[in-house]
Amino acid sequence: MSIDTRPVPEPRVTVVGVGADGWPGLPERLRRTVLDAGVVLGGRRHLAMLPERAGQRREVWPSPLREGLPPLLASCDGGSVVALASGDPLVSGVATTLIDLLGADAVRVEPALSSVALARARMGWPAERCAVVTLVGRDPRLLLRWPSPGRRLLVLSSDAGTPALTAALLSGAGYGGSRMTVLGDLGSDAESRLEGTADGWSRVDPGSVPALHVLALEFVGPPGHGLTAGLPDDAYEHDGQLTKRDLRASALARLAPAPGLHLWDVGAGAGSVGIEWMRAHPTCTATAVEADPERAARIGRNAGGLGVPGLRVVTGRAPEALSGLPGPDAVFVGGGATRPGVLEACLGALRPGGRLVVHGVTLETERLLAEAHRDHGGELTRISVETAAPIGGFTGWTPARTVTQWAWGP
């Protein structure tokens, strides 16, 4: 076996992490890197802490960042560029964006101690016993994916208002007894700590919450919804157009959500399949396509309440509404399969290795799925579910409609 011994490439951008102690806390090697650069990028706070350097160009981050960075970097004329960031720039930081845009070989990262590491140290929480979620520039309802009794979560807050928003969300979800700890200005001489419960947070003076902080949560409340497929049907607001729990679990087992994959939920009804696909992993994404505007609005409410507000909802009818959507790694068709062109559009849009699952309850859909199975192969299954229910003074089985399921893919 040969070994690649290529030299380490010279970076196009060096990202220097700065701790709460600022410029004095940087080692001499990194101070020299910053001062020798032709261009320094950073936030106003970071740029203001630098000593004067004649002839050095200094630029504040553009807004919006991702769209503004390419022209800014192109204007640097091939000179040495240093970007300043807080703590570890690869913990929800600008280094991630730069690597996405330029590639890993073009970016060298010199991290400082991250706020996450400092927060774990202050709380005494081992890394393997807590999760981390960022709300910087994100919908705070993302937190509603995480609650379960005893679970610990570190939140990278957007600003001083994040704890109050978090408290309201947790109280509304039945987790008002959860412990909240605001760890402010970690690693600096001004480091602070505020503690309370979600229900009691309204009594905290908003002016006492520092803008720069990490929020530590210890959840106290009822058993949470699991991250595996098959949430209770009553977890959803719906009008009866809902892929029921057992059928949903079967469909998602065959769709096989995995990190970074994208799903189309076509004829989404209440949005349950797309929502549980996204709950499987924070990097899973989904687009729900629903023709009825009222149901489409309901999907958005369900997604926010179950912690995946990033679910994209498209109001329209397949196959026309599928045009221009990001290519899917998996497709679920819960309704409308018999419309001309729907199955063909879904099969044709799948990325290599993609999976398709279609449910039908009518004879017409069943006939269509039998033909698709004949032409394309895959797995054809009839699923019948019965639940126990009272019959007078006794108990008997009540059957639901039998569903035909066609699953295609590797």
BELRA-V19597 format. One record per residue. N is the residue number from 1. RES is the residue in three letters. PHI is phi in whole degrees, 0 to 359 (* if undefined). PSI is psi as a letter, one per 20 degrees, with the letter a starting at -180 (999 if undefined). Layout:
# BELRA-V19597
n = [N,N]
res = [RES,RES]
phi = [PHI,PHI]
psi = [PSI,PSI]
This chain:
# BELRA-V19597
n = [1,2,3,4,5,6,7,8,9,10,11,12,13,14,15,16,17,18,19,20,21,22,23,24,25,26,27,28,29,30,31,32,33,34,35,36,37,38,39,40,41,42,43,44,45,46,47,48,49,50,51,52,53,54,55,56,57,58,59,60,61,62,63,64,65,66,67,68,69,70,71,72,73,74,75,76,77,78,79,80,81,82,83,84,85,86,87,88,89,90,91,92,93,94,95,96,97,98,99,100,101,102,103,104,105,106,107,108,109,110,111,112,113,114,115,116,117,118,119,120,121,122,123,124,125,126,127,128,129,130,131,132,133,134,135,136,137,138,139,140,141,142,143,144,145,146,147,148,149,150,151,152,153,154,155,156,157,158,159,160,161,162,163,164,165,166,167,168,169,170,171,172,173,174,175,176,177,178,179,180,181,182,183,184,185,186,187,188,189,190,191,192,193,194,195,196,197,198,199,200,201,202,203,204,205,206,207,208,209,210,211,212,213,214,215,216,217,218,219,220,221,222,223,224,225,226,227,228,229,230,231,232,233,234,235,236,237,238,239,240,241,242,243,244,245,246,247,248,249,250,251,252,253,254,255,256,257,258,259,260,261,262,263,264,265,266,267,268,269,270,271,272,273,274,275,276,277,278,279,280,281,282,283,284,285,286,287,288,289,290,291,292,293,294,295,296,297,298,299,300,301,302,303,304,305,306,307,308,309,310,311,312,313,314,315,316,317,318,319,320,321,322,323,324,325,326,327,328,329,330,331,332,333,334,335,336,337,338,339,340,341,342,343,344,345,346,347,348,349,350,351,352,353,354,355,356,357,358,359,360,361,362,363,364,365,366,367,368,369,370,371,372,373,374,375,376,377,378,379,380,381,382,383,384,385,386,387,388,389,390,391,392,393,394,395,396,397,398,399,400,401,402,403,404,405,406,407,408,409,410]
res = [MET,SER,ILE,ASP,THR,ARG,PRO,VAL,PRO,GLU,PRO,ARG,VAL,THR,VAL,VAL,GLY,VAL,GLY,ALA,ASP,GLY,TRP,PRO,GLY,LEU,PRO,GLU,ARG,LEU,ARG,ARG,THR,VAL,LEU,ASP,ALA,GLY,VAL,VAL,LEU,GLY,GLY,ARG,ARG,HIS,LEU,ALA,MET,LEU,PRO,GLU,ARG,ALA,GLY,GLN,ARG,ARG,GLU,VAL,TRP,PRO,SER,PRO,LEU,ARG,GLU,GLY,LEU,PRO,PRO,LEU,LEU,ALA,SER,CYS,ASP,GLY,GLY,SER,VAL,VAL,ALA,LEU,ALA,SER,GLY,ASP,PRO,LEU,VAL,SER,GLY,VAL,ALA,THR,THR,LEU,ILE,ASP,LEU,LEU,GLY,ALA,ASP,ALA,VAL,ARG,VAL,GLU,PRO,ALA,LEU,SER,SER,VAL,ALA,LEU,ALA,ARG,ALA,ARG,MET,GLY,TRP,PRO,ALA,GLU,ARG,CYS,ALA,VAL,VAL,THR,LEU,VAL,GLY,ARG,ASP,PRO,ARG,LEU,LEU,LEU,ARG,TRP,PRO,SER,PRO,GLY,ARG,ARG,LEU,LEU,VAL,LEU,SER,SER,ASP,ALA,GLY,THR,PRO,ALA,LEU,THR,ALA,ALA,LEU,LEU,SER,GLY,ALA,GLY,TYR,GLY,GLY,SER,ARG,MET,THR,VAL,LEU,GLY,ASP,LEU,GLY,SER,ASP,ALA,GLU,SER,ARG,LEU,GLU,GLY,THR,ALA,ASP,GLY,TRP,SER,ARG,VAL,ASP,PRO,GLY,SER,VAL,PRO,ALA,LEU,HIS,VAL,LEU,ALA,LEU,GLU,PHE,VAL,GLY,PRO,PRO,GLY,HIS,GLY,LEU,THR,ALA,GLY,LEU,PRO,ASP,ASP,ALA,TYR,GLU,HIS,ASP,GLY,GLN,LEU,THR,LYS,ARG,ASP,LEU,ARG,ALA,SER,ALA,LEU,ALA,ARG,LEU,ALA,PRO,ALA,PRO,GLY,LEU,HIS,LEU,TRP,ASP,VAL,GLY,ALA,GLY,ALA,GLY,SER,VAL,GLY,ILE,GLU,TRP,MET,ARG,ALA,HIS,PRO,THR,CYS,THR,ALA,THR,ALA,VAL,GLU,ALA,ASP,PRO,GLU,ARG,ALA,ALA,ARG,ILE,GLY,ARG,ASN,ALA,GLY,GLY,LEU,GLY,VAL,PRO,GLY,LEU,ARG,VAL,VAL,THR,GLY,ARG,ALA,PRO,GLU,ALA,LEU,SER,GLY,LEU,PRO,GLY,PRO,ASP,ALA,VAL,PHE,VAL,GLY,GLY,GLY,ALA,THR,ARG,PRO,GLY,VAL,LEU,GLU,ALA,CYS,LEU,GLY,ALA,LEU,ARG,PRO,GLY,GLY,ARG,LEU,VAL,VAL,HIS,GLY,VAL,THR,LEU,GLU,THR,GLU,ARG,LEU,LEU,ALA,GLU,ALA,HIS,ARG,ASP,HIS,GLY,GLY,GLU,LEU,THR,ARG,ILE,SER,VAL,GLU,THR,ALA,ALA,PRO,ILE,GLY,GLY,PHE,THR,GLY,TRP,THR,PRO,ALA,ARG,THR,VAL,THR,GLN,TRP,ALA,TRP,GLY,PRO]
phi = [*,276,241,282,247,300,292,292,291,288,286,278,224,252,259,252,281,244,280,295,279,70,304,299,278,284,295,303,302,283,300,294,302,294,288,276,288,285,227,237,251,171,285,301,297,290,294,292,276,282,291,297,216,300,82,275,273,233,231,283,308,287,224,289,296,297,285,274,292,305,294,295,293,296,278,277,58,75,282,289,236,242,247,261,214,277,57,269,292,259,257,50,241,290,298,298,295,297,293,301,278,252,96,296,292,269,231,253,248,243,281,262,295,283,296,294,297,296,296,300,296,292,274,73,257,299,301,282,245,211,251,231,223,257,248,291,70,233,290,296,294,304,296,287,282,260,301,199,304,84,286,246,218,259,247,277,282,282,194,294,275,300,300,294,297,297,300,296,297,293,297,294,265,87,246,295,277,297,278,237,233,264,256,264,48,301,86,253,291,264,305,219,212,238,229,179,250,299,295,266,290,296,272,279,295,304,289,271,269,291,297,263,202,245,258,258,242,239,283,230,168,288,306,274,288,288,265,272,292,104,296,303,300,283,287,246,279,202,248,103,275,218,289,293,309,293,290,297,298,296,297,290,299,274,288,57,301,215,308,84,272,242,243,260,252,262,68,287,65,266,83,295,291,297,295,287,299,288,290,296,200,300,264,287,234,205,238,260,248,218,285,276,300,294,293,299,295,295,302,299,293,298,297,296,292,254,85,230,295,281,302,275,248,248,271,172,250,287,272,299,289,278,296,85,285,304,301,267,269,206,224,243,248,263,199,85,296,278,295,305,91,294,297,297,295,292,298,290,274,300,289,306,82,286,232,230,231,233,249,214,239,260,298,296,291,300,296,299,289,296,292,296,295,296,279,242,84,94,233,246,224,252,243,240,238,236,237,287,210,296,233,63,269,244,231,220,266,248,277,269,299,289,247,266,240,250,241,230,142,293]
psi = [p,q,p,o,k,q,q,p,q,p,q,h,p,p,p,o,p,p,r,i,i,b,g,h,i,p,q,h,g,h,g,h,g,g,h,i,q,h,p,p,q,r,r,h,g,g,h,h,i,q,q,q,o,p,i,p,p,p,p,q,p,r,p,q,g,h,h,i,g,g,h,g,h,h,i,i,k,j,r,p,p,p,p,p,r,p,c,o,i,j,n,l,a,h,h,g,g,g,h,h,h,i,q,h,h,i,p,p,p,n,q,r,p,q,h,g,g,g,g,g,g,h,i,k,o,q,h,i,j,q,r,p,q,p,j,o,j,r,p,i,i,h,h,i,h,h,p,q,p,i,q,p,p,p,p,o,q,g,a,i,i,g,h,g,g,g,g,g,g,g,g,h,j,j,k,h,i,q,p,p,p,o,o,q,l,p,i,r,i,j,p,r,p,p,q,a,r,g,h,j,h,i,i,p,o,h,i,i,o,q,h,o,r,p,p,p,p,o,p,p,a,r,p,r,p,r,i,r,q,l,q,q,h,j,i,q,p,r,k,h,n,p,o,r,g,h,h,g,g,g,g,h,h,h,h,m,q,q,p,i,q,p,q,p,n,p,l,h,d,i,j,h,g,h,g,h,g,h,i,h,q,h,i,p,r,q,p,p,o,p,h,p,h,g,h,g,h,h,g,g,g,g,g,g,h,j,j,m,i,i,p,p,p,p,o,r,p,q,i,h,i,i,p,i,q,p,p,q,i,q,p,p,o,i,q,j,h,i,p,p,i,g,h,g,g,g,g,h,i,p,r,p,j,r,q,p,p,p,q,q,i,r,h,g,h,g,g,g,h,h,h,h,g,g,h,i,b,b,p,p,q,p,p,p,p,q,q,p,q,p,n,c,j,a,p,r,p,o,q,r,p,p,p,p,p,p,p,p,r,999]
